[in-house]
Amino acid sequence: MEGFYGKYGGAYVAETLIGNLEELEREYLKVKDDPDFRAELAKLLKDFVGRPTPLTPLHAISAEIGRPKIYLKREDLTHTGAHKINNALAQALLAKRMGKQRVVAETGAGQHGVAVATACSLLGLDCVIYMGAVDAERQAPNVQRMKLHGAELHLVHTGQKTLKDAISEAIRDWITNVNDTHYLLGSAVGPHPFPNIVHDFQSVIGLETREQILEQEGRLPDCIVACVGGGSNAIGMFSPFLEDEEVRLIGVQAAGKGFDTDKYAGPLIKGRPGIFQGAHTYILQNSDGQIGKSHSIAPGLDYPGVGPQHSYLKDIGRVEYTFIQDHEALHAFEYLCHKEGILPALESSHAVAYALQVAATMDEGQILVVNLSGRGDKDLSQAIEALARLKEKEASVS
Ligand SMILES: Cc1ncc(COP(=O)(O)O)c(C=O)c1O
């Protein structure tokens, strides 16, 4: 297996972890094409997760914009409400095959934590989740769900108390308990072979989309948009289309309160290459080369790093990476709820917001697909409060 995407990726970790990463790679390669593993996973994805997820045409919004036909890939309709379950269930199955009874994981938005806790309770594995204290406060319903599924939850009070600090703590736990424990990483980040494994387990999103759009429209889409935090929903969606040069691929990062403030994320826009959490990739850095602070209203996008494959795709220009600010995501959140009866996660709202801008530049008859990575129940109270504040501010300016 290749550990690099161009110059990005690799496994820059402590000596003590190398053996475990090699074991993980070996075991993964064994199950990857094993018909029994694939059949068991396919059955769980169908019967438990609810795949395939629909590809929903947005009639009202397409009619209002009057240009391309817009479709949403509905990862929000998976069991537990986000694409994270595809990877969590598959890796939990892999952990079981490896004879590991204990699973540790990190979570930001809480969706990955919920997915891991769910998969572990289904498969009878012990589950330990690390979550930043700030994220736990913003995502209270998900904290309750993880506990209900029997997960042991550790709140992280170090650093910014968000996703990057939770990942660091989960890695520390893994190093200490490596013999009986699998680290179930939730995005296409970290040392090799994690980005590769997560890429493969999330490609189900793009593979289904390809089949569905060919069936419904008889051709490939002109453009696909997905949000990029660590980058797992985007790489899963983009991967089966990378060779189709005529399909424009757009990854949307979080610009928070704007790049002219000190509250933004978006390492692919504002970062530079360096080593972070075991991989060479784009990261937010301060002038001393220390990891920069990140901010986004969407906890799943509030991360100073990104998966190494995205760094490579940016450099070769195959995927365009752009950004949306908190307030634009909030307006898209409200618009989709209002016009189409769909409540998007704040992360996914970034993709929707940018897709609406792209749609206005496209032609009638073209096809635009947006990956709706998750549903917004978890964000409801936060989004409503933020929208009220935003409208007050906008009213006072106008
Ligand atoms: C609904 C949702 N979308 C997107 C993301 C961002 O992660 P990724 O870029 O790995 O898809 C998260 C992360 O928690 C999420 O919960």
PDBQT file of the ligand as one rigid body, heavy atoms in Angstrom, charges set to zero:
ROOT
HETATM    1  C1  LIG A 401     -22.114  16.018   9.422  1.00  0.00    +0.000 C 
HETATM    2  C2  LIG A 401     -20.642  16.195   9.249  1.00  0.00    +0.000 A 
HETATM    3  N1  LIG A 401     -20.173  16.609   8.055  1.00  0.00    +0.000 NA
HETATM    4  C3  LIG A 401     -18.860  16.796   7.832  1.00  0.00    +0.000 A 
HETATM    5  C4  LIG A 401     -17.931  16.595   8.845  1.00  0.00    +0.000 A 
HETATM    6  C5  LIG A 401     -16.488  16.865   8.547  1.00  0.00    +0.000 C 
HETATM    7  O1  LIG A 401     -15.707  15.725   8.511  1.00  0.00    +0.000 OA
HETATM    8  P1  LIG A 401     -15.113  15.152   7.158  1.00  0.00    +0.000 P 
HETATM    9  O2  LIG A 401     -14.435  16.295   6.467  1.00  0.00    +0.000 OA
HETATM   10  O3  LIG A 401     -14.176  14.099   7.616  1.00  0.00    +0.000 OA
HETATM   11  O4  LIG A 401     -16.232  14.609   6.340  1.00  0.00    +0.000 OA
HETATM   12  C6  LIG A 401     -18.363  16.149  10.116  1.00  0.00    +0.000 A 
HETATM   13  C7  LIG A 401     -17.394  15.898  11.181  1.00  0.00    +0.000 C 
HETATM   14  O5  LIG A 401     -17.689  15.672  12.309  1.00  0.00    +0.000 OA
HETATM   15  C8  LIG A 401     -19.753  15.945  10.306  1.00  0.00    +0.000 A 
HETATM   16  O6  LIG A 401     -20.242  15.543  11.493  1.00  0.00    +0.000 OA
ENDROOT
TORSDOF 0
